[in-house]
Amino acid sequence: MFMKKKNKTKIYALGQHISMSAHKVRRIIDQIRGRSYEETLMILELMPYRSSYSIFKLVYSAAANASDNMGSDENNLIICKAEVNENTTVKKLKPRARGRSYPIKRPTCHITIGVKDISLDEGEYYVDPYINKDYPLKNPRWENTYTDMIDENVYSSGGVWDKK
């Protein structure tokens, strides 16, 4: 695991050549992107997937990098960047009956986890309704989303279905 430092408020942890499919890791990464550090650890501990342990170690490493390099408190960290890239596929041959062989493909991937210290940012704050904390994100994930399931104009008269 390597550590990259790109910005003053963001710290990255990079895991390379992890022998898992990028598609399987991506479904876990999508669940933790944008969440707080404590919430991410709880989610990853309770997920029943094999890739959650590798992501857990990377999140823990990124938080340790942030506390060591910047002196950040773990309560102020959020996951600002989480991405998975495909890597090379390890190809092997498995011997089978009658002298034949079948190929075995082991996909690998690179995982990048970035954490951000929200105490160093200035900006607008919002309160997470589930955990009473202030986060300095300008647009929360659930803001500006369409929540009504039925449009008001669906059952209006004058449509195609009103004719007999």
C-alpha positions as CSV (number, residue, x, y, z in Angstrom):
1,M,0.0,0.0,0.0
2,F,1.4,3.4,-1.0
3,M,0.5,6.8,0.2
4,K,0.1,9.8,-2.2
5,K,-0.3,13.4,-1.0
6,K,-1.9,15.6,-3.6
7,N,-3.5,18.4,-1.6
8,K,-3.3,19.8,1.9
9,T,-6.7,18.5,2.9
10,K,-6.8,15.2,1.0
11,I,-4.8,12.1,1.7
12,Y,-4.8,9.0,-0.5
13,A,-4.0,5.3,0.1
14,L,-3.4,3.1,-2.9
15,G,-3.7,-0.7,-3.0
16,Q,-2.2,-2.3,-6.1
17,H,-2.4,-5.7,-7.6
18,I,-5.3,-6.9,-5.5
19,S,-6.5,-10.2,-6.8
20,M,-10.2,-9.5,-7.2
21,S,-12.4,-8.5,-10.0
22,A,-12.9,-4.7,-10.4
23,H,-16.6,-5.2,-10.9
24,K,-17.0,-7.0,-7.5
25,V,-15.0,-4.4,-5.7
26,R,-16.9,-1.5,-7.3
27,R,-20.2,-2.6,-5.8
28,I,-18.7,-2.1,-2.3
29,I,-16.9,1.1,-3.2
30,D,-20.1,2.7,-4.4
31,Q,-21.6,2.1,-0.9
32,I,-18.9,4.0,1.0
33,R,-18.2,7.0,-1.3
34,G,-19.0,10.3,0.5
35,R,-19.5,8.8,3.9
36,S,-17.8,9.6,7.2
37,Y,-14.9,7.5,8.4
38,E,-16.7,5.8,11.4
39,E,-19.7,5.0,9.3
40,T,-17.5,3.5,6.6
41,L,-15.8,1.2,9.0
42,M,-19.1,0.0,10.4
43,I,-20.5,-0.7,6.9
44,L,-17.4,-2.6,5.8
45,E,-17.3,-4.7,8.9
46,L,-20.9,-5.9,8.4
47,M,-20.7,-6.6,4.6
48,P,-20.4,-10.3,3.8
49,Y,-18.1,-9.9,0.7
50,R,-14.5,-10.9,0.4
51,S,-13.4,-7.6,-1.1
52,S,-14.7,-5.6,2.0
53,Y,-11.7,-6.7,4.0
54,S,-9.2,-5.2,1.5
55,I,-11.2,-2.0,1.3
56,F,-11.3,-1.9,5.1
57,K,-7.5,-2.1,5.3
58,L,-7.1,0.7,2.7
59,V,-9.6,3.0,4.5
60,Y,-7.8,2.3,7.8
61,S,-4.5,3.0,6.1
62,A,-5.7,6.3,4.6
63,A,-7.0,7.5,8.0
64,A,-3.6,6.5,9.6
65,N,-1.8,8.5,6.8
66,A,-4.0,11.5,7.5
67,S,-3.5,11.4,11.2
68,D,0.3,10.9,10.9
69,N,0.9,13.5,8.1
70,M,-1.6,16.2,8.9
71,G,-2.4,15.5,12.5
72,S,-6.1,15.0,11.6
73,D,-8.7,13.6,14.0
74,E,-10.5,10.5,12.7
75,N,-13.8,12.0,13.7
76,N,-13.4,14.8,11.0
77,L,-12.5,12.5,8.1
78,I,-14.8,11.7,5.2
79,I,-14.2,9.5,2.1
80,C,-13.8,12.0,-0.7
81,K,-12.5,9.7,-3.4
82,A,-12.9,6.0,-3.9
83,E,-12.1,4.4,-7.2
84,V,-11.3,1.0,-8.7
85,N,-9.2,0.5,-11.8
86,E,-8.7,-2.8,-13.6
87,N,-5.3,-4.3,-13.8
88,T,-3.7,-7.2,-15.6
89,T,-5.3,-10.6,-15.6
90,V,-3.2,-13.5,-14.3
91,K,-3.6,-16.4,-16.8
92,K,-2.9,-20.0,-15.8
93,L,-3.5,-23.4,-17.3
94,K,-5.3,-26.1,-15.4
95,P,-4.5,-29.7,-16.5
96,R,-7.6,-31.7,-17.4
97,A,-8.4,-35.2,-18.7
98,R,-6.8,-36.7,-21.8
99,G,-3.9,-34.2,-21.8
100,R,-6.0,-31.1,-22.3
101,S,-5.8,-27.9,-20.4
102,Y,-8.3,-25.2,-19.5
103,P,-7.4,-21.6,-19.0
104,I,-7.9,-20.0,-15.6
105,K,-8.1,-16.2,-15.5
106,R,-7.5,-14.3,-12.2
107,P,-8.4,-10.6,-12.6
108,T,-6.6,-8.0,-10.4
109,C,-7.4,-4.4,-9.7
110,H,-6.0,-1.2,-8.2
111,I,-8.0,0.5,-5.4
112,T,-7.6,4.2,-4.5
113,I,-9.1,5.6,-1.3
114,G,-9.0,9.3,-0.5
115,V,-9.9,10.9,2.8
116,K,-10.5,14.6,3.4
117,D,-10.3,16.5,6.7
118,I,-13.4,18.5,7.0
119,S,-12.1,20.7,9.8
120,L,-9.6,22.3,7.5
121,D,-12.2,23.3,4.9
122,E,-14.2,26.5,4.9
123,G,-17.7,26.6,3.4
124,E,-21.3,25.8,3.9
125,Y,-22.2,23.1,6.5
126,Y,-25.0,20.7,6.7
127,V,-26.0,18.3,9.4
128,D,-26.2,14.6,8.7
129,P,-29.7,13.5,9.9
130,Y,-28.4,10.1,11.0
131,I,-25.2,11.2,12.8
132,N,-25.4,14.7,14.3
133,K,-22.3,16.0,12.6
134,D,-21.6,19.0,10.4
135,Y,-20.0,18.3,7.0
136,P,-18.8,21.1,4.8
137,L,-20.1,19.7,1.5
138,K,-22.0,22.2,-0.6
139,N,-24.4,19.6,-2.2
140,P,-25.4,16.6,-0.1
141,R,-26.2,13.5,-2.0
142,W,-29.9,13.6,-1.3
143,E,-30.4,17.2,-2.1
144,N,-32.1,18.1,-5.4
145,T,-33.5,14.7,-6.0
146,Y,-36.9,13.9,-7.2
147,T,-38.8,12.1,-4.4
148,D,-42.4,11.9,-5.6
149,M,-43.2,8.6,-7.1
150,I,-46.3,9.7,-9.1
151,D,-46.5,12.7,-11.3
152,E,-49.6,14.9,-10.8
153,N,-50.3,15.0,-14.6
154,V,-50.5,11.3,-15.1
155,Y,-54.2,10.9,-14.5
156,S,-55.3,14.2,-16.1
157,S,-58.1,14.3,-18.6
158,G,-57.5,14.8,-22.3
159,G,-54.9,12.0,-22.6
160,V,-54.9,9.1,-24.9
161,W,-56.7,6.8,-22.4
162,D,-59.8,9.0,-22.0
163,K,-61.2,8.2,-25.4
164,K,-63.7,5.4,-25.8
